[in-house]
Every structure is written in C-alpha cells, then in structure tokens.
C-alpha cells in the first residue's frame, strides 16, 4: 500500500495533500481579491443637504457647487 508523500517544513512533517490544498486556497483567494475591483468611497456619492433660507439661495448654492465640480 502506498503512503502519503510528506515534506519537512519548519521541522514538522506535512502531507502533500495539505500543501496542495493550501496552494489552491491561495490561488483562488488571490484571484478573487484581484478581480474584486476597487471600492467606491461613500463620501463622494452622498452630499449633505442644503439648508437655505430661500429658494434663490438654494439655487445659488447648487449653481456654485456645479461650477466647482466642473473645475475639478
């Protein structure tokens, strides 16, 4: 009967099947992490509410913010 191939790593005997499972977990975990893509910051999406005392002031603030977005 054939036995399990073992390797000595850091002074301990480790079965070849454990090494294979470790490599596969690292491979698929790394691929998942690499393809997950960048996360979008939540602060860039949400804007605070405009607390204006009149509709003219609110329009001015909105127009100003739009102009600033165009500059950057």
VENNORBEL-V928249 format. One line per field, one symbol per residue. psi: psi as a letter, one per 40 degrees, with the letter a starting at -180 (. if undefined). burial: + if it has 16 or more other C-alpha atoms within 10 Angstrom, else -. A space follows every 50 residues. Layout:
psi=???
burial=???
This chain:
psi=hiihhiihhfeihhidddddddddddddddddddediihhhddddhiiih gieiddddddddddddddddd.
burial=-------------------------------------------------- ----------------------
